[in-house]
Amino acid sequence: MAVTVRERKLPSGDTHFQADIRVRLPTGKLHRERVKAPGRTRAQALRWAQQREAHLLRHGPGKEAHGSRSIPTFAEFAPRFLRDHVRANRLSSTTEREYRLTIKNHLVPVLGPLRLDEIDPSHVHKIKQRRLAASTINKTLRQLAAIVHAAERWGVIQKGSLSFKRVKQPARHPKFYDFDQYRQLTAATRGNAEAYAAVRLGGDAGLRRGEILGLRWANVHFDRHKLLVCDNLVRSACDSPTWIMRAPKGGRSRWVPMTEPLEKALRALEHRGEHVLTGSEGQHLTPSWLTKRLAAAQRLAGVARGGTHILRHTFCSHLVLRGVHVRTIQKLAGHAKLSTTEIYMHLVAEVEEDAIRRLREDECDE
């Protein structure tokens, strides 16, 4: 009887441990297994191999305990993850939809027929080699890590040594409208009170699409000149046509002061229903309505096309250009992490250059 563990290097540069287990069964037959051993260190891999050896001596080779046949394939395990992790933890329908699309389009084509314990660094490397944007690859790796870690927590597989190190991603500089372009866009929507208010809610207050459509009159405080952002319009399920109200992204509500133009835009609306933006019968408007109205305004204004989120990028970028502190921007935008706000900080260089230019102008006046 013998147990040995060897470190093996893969073409991708990653390493894993291979266990060579040889035991004499009660029948007198010599049984040998050479398998990938889970564990981040040699000691962990050796401990697992010794446990496997003890199991073989007691029970013989079979599918009990560590037997490979009892371990599901990735494609078989994915529905359980969606049910017992995503839905059980009440993650948003948007998050569930993102998981479903990632599993279907990026993970099952590579990992679908593999048992969970067969996934090794070479398969992670294959995902990194796919012709996808770096941001998409990193999101895929992040979601794969969540799936594998859930399988480990639930005892489906032993804790392994997989590394989900992300690929290098170029710095993101979100598209936004400069001050002149934003004035042109708001001017292009003045003929439609709802569209004008929607653009102002995105560009003057930084509301997300669902927050714009989910805003209720009860949360518009004209006396305080502030909005309470605490509702977000989302789909009730991945492929459902039904829309429901949830808390904003991150589960946090926030107060946002109203600019004078935004306040005037909201006062000009008719109170036809519970929500600020409503149809002729008082029902809340849908994302498709907002997308169409924004696209029409962009064409009329002659500015770059973009989804509703470009208004939120405009809000954050204008605050940076006005010299507002990053922590204040984070609070107003409702960013859970400061790193999200920091993607706008490349604009600080323009603010600094303008400050120095003004300083030199003052010196010339003397």
N, C-alpha and C positions, 0 to 999 in steps of 0.2 A: 504494500500500500504506500502511495506517495502522492504528495500534492506540491506542485510547483507553480509559480506565478512569474510570467515574463512580461516586460514592458515592450509594446510594439508601436512603432511609428508609422503613421499613415501618410500617403502622398500629400495630403493637405498640410502636413506639419504637426497635426494633433497626435496625441498618443492615447492608448488604452492598455489595459492589462488583460493578458490571456492566461486562463487557468488550465493546467493540465492535471486532471484528477484520475488516478488509477486505484481501483479497489478490487479485492477478491470477495465476490458475493458468496452468501451462504451455500449456494449451489456448487461452489467451486469454480465458477466461471470468472474470468478476469474481465472487468468492465472498465472502459476508459472513456473519458469525456474531455474534449478540448473546446472550451467556450470562453466567450468574453466575460470577464468578471466585473461586476459593478464596483465602484469605489473610486475616489479621487486620489488615493495614495496606495502604495504597494501593500501597506499593512491592512487597509480596508479590504482590498481585493483578496489578500491571503485569508483574512478572517471569513469572508464569504465562501471561499473555496473549501475551507475546513468544515464549515457548516454543511456545505453540499456533500462533502465526503461522509460526514456523520449520518446525513439523511439517507444516502445510498446504502450504507451499512445496515441501517435499521429497516428501511422500506424497499430497497432495491430501486432500479431505474423505473421511473413512471412519471405520470403527469401531476402527482400530488406535490404539495409545497412548492418547490422551485421548478417544477416541470414546465417546460416551455409551451406545451400544448394548451395550458390553461390561461395563458397570457393572450389577450385580444390583439388584433391588428390595430394599426392607427385608425383605419377607416371604421372599425367596429367600436373603438373607444370614443371617438369624437362625439357621437350623439349623447353618450353618458356625460361627457364633460359639459356640453351645452345645457343638459337637464339639471345635473347635480351641482354644477358650479355657477354657470352664468345665470340661470333662472332661479336656482335656490338662493343665491345671494342677491337677487333682485337687481341685477345690473340692468342698465337701460336697454330699451329695444334697439337703439342705435349701436350699442356695444355688441349685442347679440348678432345683429346683422353683419357687423364688421368681422366677427369671428366666423360666421357662416361663410362669408365670401372668401376669407383667407383660407379656411379649411378646404373649400371646394376648388378654388383656383390655383392655390400655391402649395398647399401641404399634401393633399391627397394624391396629386400627380407624382409626387416624389416619394411619399412615405406610406401611401394607402395600404398596400398589401403586406407591409412589414409588421411583425410583432413589435410591440413597444420596447421589448428588451433587445431587439435587433437594431434599433436606431443607434448609430454611432457617429463620431465626428465627421466621417466621410459623407454622410447624408446631410449633415448641417452644411458642409462645404458645398454640396450640390445646390442647396437653396441659395447660398451666397453667389453662386455662379450664374444663376438665372438672369436673363436679360430684363431686369426690372430696375426701377428707380431705387436709389439707396434708401430713401425713406420707406418705400414699400418693403424692401428686404428687411430693414430693421424692425418694422411693425410685425412682419411675418415671424421673425426670430423671437420677438417679445411674446407673441401669442403662442408659439410653439413651446417656449419655456414654461408658460403658464399651464399648458396641457400636460407636459411631462411632469412638472412638479406636483400637479394634482394627482396623477397616477402614482407617484411616489408616496404622497401623503395618505392615499387610500389603500396602500399596500398592494396595488396591482403589480408593481415592479419594485425591485430593490433600488435604493438610492445609487445613482450612477455618477459618472465623471464627465457627463456632457457639458460642454462650454457653449454658451450662446452669445459669444462676443460679437458685438455689432460691427458692421462695416463703416468705414469712414464716410461721413455724410457732409457734403459741401454746406457752407453757412447759408441759412435761409434769409432772404431779404424779401419780406412780403410785399406784394404789389399794393399800392395805395394811390389815391388821388391827391395831387398837391392842392394848395389853397384855391388857385384859379380854376382847376378842373372840378373841384368839389362845388364851387359856386355855379359853374356851368350846369352841373348835374342837378343841383337843387332847383335852378331856374327852369330846367326842362320838365320838371314835375309839378310846377305850380298850377297847371290846369286841372290836376286831379288831387283833391285834398287828401285822400287816403294814401296815394303814392308819395306825395310830398311829405306827409307825416312819417311814413315808413322809412324814407331815405334819411330824414332828420333823426329818427330813433337810432338808426344804425351809425350814422356819421357824427352826430352830436352827442350821443349817449353810449355808443359802443355795444348796443344790444345785438345778440345773436339772432339768427333768423327765427328760431322757435320762440325766443323771448319777445321779439317784435310782435309776432302774431298772437302770442299768449298774454300780452299785457292787458290788464283789466282796468276799467275806470276807477275801481276802488283803490288801486295802487298808484294812481296819478294824484299827487298831492300839490295842487296849485298853491295852497296857502304856504307850503314850505318850499315851493319851487324845486321839488324833487320827485323822482320815480322810485318806487320800490320794485325791484326786479326779483320776483319770486315764482314766476310761472314760465314754463317752457312747453311749447306745443310739439309733441312727438307722435310717431306712429305707435299704435297699441301693440303691434307685433311686426316682425320682419317684413312680411308681404301683405300686411293688412291695410285696407283703404281707410280704416278708422283712425282718427286722431284723438289723442288724450292729453291732458295737462299733467306735467310732472314738474319736479323742482328743477332749477337751472343746473347746468353741467357742474359736477362736483358737489351737488346737493346744498349749495350755499346761496342764500338770497343776499342782495346788496342794495344799497341806496346810491342813486346817481343824480347829481344836480342837473336841472334842466337849463339849457341855454335859452336866451330870450326868443330866438327864432323857433326853437323846438316847442316852447310853451305856446307861442302864437299858433303854430301848426296844429297842436292838439286842441286848443280852444276852438279852432275853426271847424272841427269835426262834429258831425251830428251824433248824439247819444242814441243810437238805434238798438243797442244791445249791451250785454255785460262786458264785452271786449271793446277795446279802443278801435281796432280795425275790424269792421263788420260789413257783411253784404247787405243787400236791400231788405232781406228778411230778418236781419239781426244776428245771423250766424257768423262765427269767426271765419276769417279768410284763410286760404290754404297756401302752402309754400309755392305751388305752381302759379298762383295769382301774383305773388310777390316777385317771383322770378321773371314773369312776363312783363310786369310793369317796369321793373328795373332795367331789363334789356331794351325796352322801348325808349326809356329815358336816356340810356347810354348812347343809343343810336342818334337820338335827337340832339344830344349835347356834343356829340363827336368825341367822346372819351373812350378809353379802352374798355372792352367788354370784360365782365367778370361777374362771379356769383355774388350773393348777398354778403358774404364774408369780407369782400373788399371794402365795404363800408366800415366794418369793425376795424380792419387794418388801418383805414384812413383815420378813424378816431384815435387809435393808439399812436400812430405816427405823428399826427398833428400835436398831440400832447408832448411828445418828445421834442418836436421842433419848437414848441413854446417854452421849453426848459423845465417842464414838470418833472418832479423827482420820480424815479423808477418805482419806488414803493407805492406812491400815490396812484400811478398808472395801473399797477397790479391790482390795487384795491378797487378802482373804478371799473376795470375791465372784468374783474372776477376771476383772475387767473389763480389757479391753485398753487402753481409753482412760479417762483421768480424767474426761472430759466425760460419760461414761455414769454414773459414780458421782455426779456433781454434780447429777443430776436429783433427788436426794433432799435436797439441801442447803437447800431452802426450810424444812425442819423445824428448822434450826439456830436460827431465830428463837424457836421454842418453848423450846429449851434455854436460850437466853440470857435469855428472860423468866423462866424458872424460877430461873435462877441469881441474877438481880437480886431476885426475890421472896424467896429464901432469905437473901440478904444483908440485906434490910430486916428480915426476921424476927429475924435475929441482933442487929441494932441495937436492936430493940424489947426483946429479952431483957435487954439491958444496962440 
